[in-house]
Amino acid sequence: MTKILVADDETDLEMLIKQKFRRQIREQQYEFVFAINGVDALEKLRLDTEIDIVLSDINMPEMDGLTLLGKLNDVSPIIKAVIVSAYGDMDNIRIAMNKGAFDFITKPVNFDDLELTITKTIRYVMQTRETLQAIKENNILRMYVDKNVLSFMNRREFETSLMANETIDATVVFVDVCGFTAITETSPPDTVVKLLNQYFDVMVKEIIAQNGYVDKFIGDAILAVFKGEFHLDRAIDACLAVRGQIEKLPNESENIFFHPKVSIGIHSGEMICGNIGSANLRRLDYTVIGDVVNTAQRLQGVAEAGQILITESSFHKIKESFSCNKIRDVQLKNKSNPVSVYEVLA
């Protein structure tokens, strides 16, 4: 059942809606809630979190419909509003659309058109909710995503969090399984996927043990992020453990002879954390972006099998805790000067 709030100070609209949609109301397809103005509408929305759609007039006492539109996002970013008004001039339509209206219907109301519009709006809202539910129920997300993201998993806080972005100080790690691409060209797909997942399980266990989280799997590589106190130290501890555990794995598995090794790039600093993707496709990826992320990936790109590479700035932060060796200066993409690179040994 879809709950629809109607905000209009004309009481005859309430009677008309109850008459025109009496079948849908009787069959519990729709439930209508009525408000006499924007203030009343906001109060009812805060009391009833199950409302999906708002039908609002523009000209109302205390708070008009355009002002109400601007405040709906504070209640829930999922709610969609349709303006139903006698003020059908282009200026009002443009203002309403710019404030986030999903559609616009003029009075006197054509109820066939209104029903089609409601159906279309419900479909959009349900698709958005299904996307959110899929994210909540995704087992990989529950296993690997940062606990701060999982804390938003209740309905309203999680939906609001999808719109939130922030700058964080953290450490990014790229771990690549060296030479694995060659296996994909000669082995059955099921065997390749099963073997790669075995490697990933080993890596993820060590990342989680150091309170890191897997941001994403990229082919045969992992992007992991470490936040909080001593995030760089914990990231290096995790990478040393990953390298050690991977190199202990047998040379033959799933009837494939392959001795796995990893190449790792690590970089630390400020980065942007937020939801990147396409709103039109309703596909958002909670991820990190910025120069720190790019540098970590490029360090992994120049690392040889079994190497863990960091920059000089990271070296000075951890040199008293880890054994490192300067290997060379390298030219990284989009860096004007060569970067001094250190290998973490132990």
C-alpha positions as CSV (number, residue, x, y, z in Angstrom):
1,M,0.0,0.0,0.0
2,T,1.3,3.5,-0.9
3,K,0.7,6.4,1.5
4,I,0.1,9.7,-0.2
5,L,-0.1,13.1,1.6
6,V,-2.3,15.8,0.1
7,A,-1.5,19.3,1.2
8,D,-4.3,21.8,0.1
9,D,-6.4,24.3,2.0
10,E,-9.4,23.6,-0.2
11,T,-11.4,21.0,1.7
12,D,-13.4,20.0,-1.4
13,L,-10.2,18.5,-3.0
14,E,-10.2,16.0,-0.1
15,M,-13.7,14.9,-0.8
16,L,-13.0,14.6,-4.6
17,I,-9.9,12.5,-4.0
18,K,-11.8,10.2,-1.7
19,Q,-14.6,9.8,-4.3
20,K,-12.3,9.3,-7.3
21,F,-9.9,6.9,-5.6
22,R,-12.5,5.1,-3.5
23,R,-11.8,1.7,-5.2
24,Q,-8.0,2.0,-4.6
25,I,-8.7,3.1,-1.0
26,R,-11.1,0.2,-0.5
27,E,-8.6,-2.3,-2.0
28,Q,-5.8,-0.8,0.2
29,Q,-3.7,0.2,-2.8
30,Y,-3.6,3.9,-1.6
31,E,-3.9,5.5,1.8
32,F,-4.4,9.3,1.7
33,V,-3.4,11.7,4.5
34,F,-4.6,15.3,4.3
35,A,-3.0,18.5,5.5
36,I,-4.3,22.1,5.2
37,N,-0.9,23.8,4.6
38,G,2.8,23.3,4.5
39,V,3.3,23.4,8.2
40,D,0.6,20.8,8.8
41,A,2.1,18.7,6.0
42,L,5.6,18.7,7.6
43,E,4.2,17.7,10.9
44,K,2.3,14.8,9.4
45,L,5.4,13.7,7.5
46,R,7.5,13.7,10.6
47,L,4.9,11.6,12.4
48,D,4.4,9.1,9.6
49,T,7.6,7.9,8.0
50,E,5.7,5.6,5.6
51,I,4.5,8.4,3.3
52,D,6.0,8.1,-0.1
53,I,4.4,10.8,-2.2
54,V,3.2,14.4,-1.6
55,L,0.5,16.1,-3.7
56,S,0.7,19.8,-2.9
57,D,-1.0,23.0,-3.8
58,I,1.1,26.2,-4.2
59,N,-1.1,28.9,-2.6
60,M,-1.7,27.9,1.0
61,P,-1.7,29.9,4.3
62,E,1.2,29.8,6.8
63,M,3.5,27.8,4.4
64,D,3.0,27.6,0.7
65,G,3.7,24.6,-1.5
66,L,7.0,25.9,-2.9
67,T,8.4,26.5,0.6
68,L,7.2,23.0,1.5
69,L,9.1,21.6,-1.5
70,G,12.3,23.1,-0.2
71,K,11.9,21.4,3.2
72,L,10.9,17.9,2.0
73,N,14.6,16.7,1.7
74,D,15.0,17.4,5.4
75,V,12.3,14.9,6.2
76,S,13.4,12.2,3.7
77,P,15.3,12.4,0.4
78,I,13.1,9.6,-1.0
79,I,9.8,11.4,-0.9
80,K,8.7,12.7,-4.2
81,A,6.3,15.7,-4.6
82,V,3.8,16.5,-7.3
83,I,2.5,20.0,-7.5
84,V,-1.3,20.3,-8.0
85,S,-2.2,23.9,-8.5
86,A,-4.3,26.4,-10.5
87,Y,-1.1,28.5,-10.9
88,G,0.1,26.7,-14.1
89,D,2.2,29.5,-15.6
90,M,5.7,28.6,-16.7
91,D,7.4,30.6,-13.9
92,N,5.7,28.5,-11.2
93,I,6.4,25.3,-13.0
94,R,10.1,26.2,-13.4
95,I,10.4,27.2,-9.7
96,A,8.7,24.0,-8.6
97,M,10.9,21.8,-10.8
98,N,14.0,23.6,-9.6
99,K,13.0,22.9,-6.0
100,G,12.7,19.2,-6.7
101,A,9.1,18.6,-7.8
102,F,8.7,15.3,-9.6
103,D,5.8,16.5,-11.7
104,F,3.2,19.3,-12.1
105,I,-0.6,19.1,-12.6
106,T,-2.9,22.1,-13.1
107,K,-6.4,22.6,-11.6
108,P,-9.2,21.8,-12.3
109,V,-7.7,18.4,-11.8
110,N,-8.0,15.8,-14.5
111,F,-8.2,12.7,-12.3
112,D,-7.2,10.3,-15.1
113,D,-4.0,12.3,-15.5
114,L,-3.5,12.5,-11.8
115,E,-3.8,8.7,-11.5
116,L,-1.3,8.1,-14.2
117,T,1.1,10.6,-12.5
118,I,0.7,8.9,-9.1
119,T,1.4,5.6,-10.7
120,K,4.5,6.9,-12.4
121,T,5.7,8.5,-9.2
122,I,5.1,5.4,-7.1
123,R,7.1,3.4,-9.6
124,Y,10.1,5.8,-9.3
125,V,9.9,5.8,-5.4
126,M,9.6,2.0,-5.3
127,Q,12.7,1.6,-7.6
128,T,14.6,3.9,-5.3
129,R,13.5,1.9,-2.2
130,E,14.4,-1.4,-3.9
131,T,17.9,-0.1,-4.6
132,L,18.3,0.9,-1.0
133,Q,17.0,-2.4,0.2
134,A,19.4,-4.3,-2.1
135,I,22.3,-2.3,-0.6
136,K,21.2,-3.2,2.9
137,E,20.8,-6.8,2.2
138,N,24.0,-7.2,0.2
139,N,26.1,-9.8,2.1
140,I,29.4,-8.5,0.9
141,L,28.5,-5.0,2.0
142,R,27.6,-6.3,5.5
143,M,30.8,-8.3,5.7
144,Y,33.3,-5.7,4.4
145,V,32.0,-2.2,4.6
146,D,33.1,0.2,7.3
147,K,31.1,0.0,10.6
148,N,30.4,3.8,10.3
149,V,28.5,3.1,7.1
150,L,26.6,0.2,8.6
151,S,25.5,2.4,11.5
152,F,23.3,4.3,9.0
153,M,21.4,1.2,8.0
154,N,18.1,2.2,9.7
155,R,15.7,3.6,7.2
156,R,15.8,7.4,7.5
157,E,19.4,7.8,8.6
158,F,20.7,5.4,5.9
159,E,18.7,7.2,3.2
160,T,20.0,10.6,4.3
161,S,23.6,9.3,4.5
162,L,23.5,8.4,0.9
163,M,23.6,12.1,0.2
164,A,26.4,12.9,2.6
165,N,30.1,13.4,1.6
166,E,33.1,14.3,3.7
167,T,36.9,14.8,3.7
168,I,38.7,12.2,5.8
169,D,42.3,11.6,6.8
170,A,43.0,7.9,6.1
171,T,45.3,5.4,4.4
172,V,44.5,3.8,1.1
173,V,45.9,0.4,0.1
174,F,45.9,-1.2,-3.3
175,V,46.7,-5.0,-3.4
176,D,47.0,-6.8,-6.7
177,V,47.5,-10.5,-7.3
178,C,50.5,-10.6,-9.6
179,G,50.2,-12.5,-12.9
180,F,46.7,-13.7,-12.3
181,T,45.4,-12.3,-15.6
182,A,47.3,-15.1,-17.4
183,I,45.2,-17.7,-15.6
184,T,42.0,-16.1,-16.8
185,E,43.1,-16.8,-20.4
186,T,43.7,-20.5,-20.0
187,S,41.4,-21.8,-17.2
188,P,37.6,-22.3,-17.0
189,P,35.6,-19.3,-15.6
190,D,34.3,-21.2,-12.6
191,T,37.8,-22.3,-11.6
192,V,39.2,-18.7,-12.0
193,V,36.5,-17.1,-9.9
194,K,36.7,-19.7,-7.2
195,L,40.5,-19.4,-6.9
196,L,40.4,-15.6,-6.9
197,N,37.8,-15.6,-4.2
198,Q,40.0,-17.9,-2.1
199,Y,42.8,-15.3,-2.4
200,F,40.4,-12.5,-1.6
201,D,39.2,-14.3,1.5
202,V,42.7,-14.5,2.8
203,M,43.4,-10.8,2.2
204,V,40.1,-9.5,3.6
205,K,40.6,-11.5,6.8
206,E,43.9,-9.6,7.4
207,I,42.4,-6.2,6.4
208,I,39.5,-6.6,8.8
209,A,41.8,-7.8,11.6
210,Q,43.5,-4.3,11.5
211,N,40.1,-2.5,11.4
212,G,40.3,-1.7,7.7
213,Y,37.5,-2.1,5.2
214,V,37.4,-3.2,1.6
215,D,36.2,-0.3,-0.5
216,K,35.9,-2.3,-3.6
217,F,37.2,-5.3,-5.6
218,I,38.7,-4.2,-9.0
219,G,39.3,-7.3,-11.1
220,D,42.1,-9.2,-9.3
221,A,42.9,-6.3,-7.0
222,I,41.5,-4.9,-3.8
223,L,41.1,-1.2,-2.7
224,A,41.1,-1.0,1.1
225,V,40.8,2.0,3.4
226,F,42.0,2.4,7.0
227,K,40.7,5.2,9.2
228,G,41.1,6.3,12.8
229,E,44.1,6.2,15.1
230,F,47.4,4.9,13.7
231,H,45.7,4.2,10.4
232,L,49.0,4.1,8.4
233,D,50.6,1.7,10.9
234,R,47.6,-0.6,10.9
235,A,47.5,-0.5,7.1
236,I,51.1,-1.6,6.9
237,D,50.6,-4.3,9.5
238,A,47.7,-5.6,7.4
239,C,49.7,-5.6,4.2
240,L,52.6,-7.4,5.7
241,A,50.1,-10.1,7.0
242,V,48.5,-10.3,3.5
243,R,51.8,-10.8,1.8
244,G,52.8,-13.4,4.3
245,Q,49.6,-15.4,4.2
246,I,49.3,-15.3,0.4
247,E,52.9,-16.6,0.0
248,K,52.1,-19.5,2.3
249,L,49.3,-20.7,0.0
250,P,50.0,-23.9,-2.0
251,N,51.4,-23.7,-5.5
252,E,48.6,-25.8,-6.8
253,S,44.9,-25.2,-6.2
254,E,41.7,-25.9,-8.2
255,N,44.0,-28.0,-10.5
256,I,45.9,-24.8,-11.4
257,F,49.7,-24.6,-10.8
258,F,50.2,-21.0,-9.7
259,H,52.2,-19.6,-6.8
260,P,50.4,-16.4,-5.8
261,K,52.2,-13.2,-4.9
262,V,50.9,-9.7,-4.3
263,S,52.2,-6.2,-5.2
264,I,51.0,-3.4,-2.9
265,G,50.9,0.4,-2.9
266,I,50.1,2.4,0.2
267,H,49.5,6.1,0.6
268,S,48.2,8.2,3.4
269,G,46.5,11.7,3.7
270,E,43.3,13.6,3.1
271,M,40.8,12.3,0.6
272,I,37.1,12.8,-0.2
273,C,34.7,10.0,0.9
274,G,31.3,9.9,-0.5
275,N,28.8,8.3,-2.9
276,I,30.0,8.3,-6.4
277,G,27.9,7.1,-9.3
278,S,24.9,7.8,-11.5
279,A,21.7,9.2,-9.9
280,N,19.9,8.3,-13.2
281,L,20.9,4.7,-12.9
282,R,20.3,4.8,-9.1
283,R,23.8,3.2,-8.7
284,L,26.0,4.8,-6.1
285,D,29.3,3.5,-4.8
286,Y,30.4,4.6,-1.3
287,T,34.1,5.2,-2.1
288,V,37.2,7.4,-1.7
289,I,38.7,9.6,-4.4
290,G,41.5,12.1,-4.6
291,D,45.3,12.4,-5.1
292,V,46.1,10.1,-2.2
293,V,44.0,7.3,-3.8
294,N,45.6,7.8,-7.2
295,T,49.1,7.8,-5.7
296,A,48.5,4.5,-3.8
297,Q,47.2,2.9,-7.1
298,R,50.3,4.1,-9.0
299,L,52.6,2.9,-6.3
300,Q,51.1,-0.5,-6.7
301,G,51.5,-0.3,-10.4
302,V,55.3,0.1,-10.1
303,A,55.6,-2.5,-7.3
304,E,57.1,-5.8,-8.2
305,A,55.8,-9.2,-7.0
306,G,56.1,-9.3,-3.2
307,Q,56.8,-5.6,-2.8
308,I,55.0,-3.2,-0.5
309,L,55.7,0.4,-1.6
310,I,55.2,3.7,0.2
311,T,56.3,7.3,-0.4
312,E,58.9,9.2,1.5
313,S,56.3,11.1,3.5
314,S,54.8,7.8,4.7
315,F,58.3,6.5,5.5
316,H,59.1,9.4,7.9
317,K,55.9,8.6,9.8
318,I,56.6,4.9,10.3
319,K,60.4,4.6,10.1
320,E,60.7,3.9,13.8
321,S,58.2,1.0,13.7
322,F,59.0,-0.7,10.4
323,S,62.1,-1.8,8.5
324,C,62.1,0.0,5.1
325,N,64.5,0.4,2.3
326,K,64.7,3.3,-0.3
327,I,64.6,1.7,-3.7
328,R,64.6,4.5,-6.2
329,D,62.9,7.7,-7.4
330,V,60.1,7.0,-9.8
331,Q,58.0,9.2,-12.1
332,L,54.3,8.8,-11.3
333,K,51.6,9.9,-13.6
334,N,50.4,13.5,-13.0
335,K,53.4,14.2,-10.7
336,S,55.6,17.0,-11.9
337,N,58.7,15.7,-9.9
338,P,60.0,12.1,-9.3
339,V,58.7,10.5,-6.1
340,S,61.1,8.8,-3.7
341,V,59.8,5.3,-3.1
342,Y,60.5,3.0,-0.1
343,E,59.9,-0.7,0.2
344,V,58.5,-2.0,3.5
345,L,60.5,-5.0,4.4
346,A,59.2,-6.0,7.9
